[in-house]
Amino acid sequence: MQKILIVDDIFVNRLLLKEIIKSICGQCLEAQNGREAIEIIQKEKVELIFMDIEMPVMNGLETTKYIREKLPAPLRFIPIIALTAHNPANFFDDFQQAGFNYLITKPYSIEKITKAIDEICSK
């Protein structure tokens, strides 16, 4: 069973994702912003992160950059799935260059989440 971290400042979004993920494959941890996410992954073994882009305190781009550049291996290599309700081009030209492994646009669906998990876990 995988341990997956959901990072989103909106409670309802975290709740929905948690229910979908629990039905698919794993145990979920939750963070309301990037700073909380970094604290969690330094204490807990997390196999995958779902990261909202727009959040207060530390947004998804800042958090992903911090994880990729400042944390030691293997933490810096945790797969990160970007989550956004907006046009992704408003945030980055290429989600992979920004440090993300995958991108999901809202609204969420079981199919989108399952496809993302399957693709990330099969690499």
Protein Blocks (a to p, Z undefined) as FASTA:
>chain_A
ZZdddddfbfklmmmmmmmmmmmmpccdddfbfklmmmmmmmpccfbdcddfbdghiafk
lmmmmmmmmpccfklmpccddddfbdfklmomblklnopabdcdddddfklmmmmmmmmm
mZZ
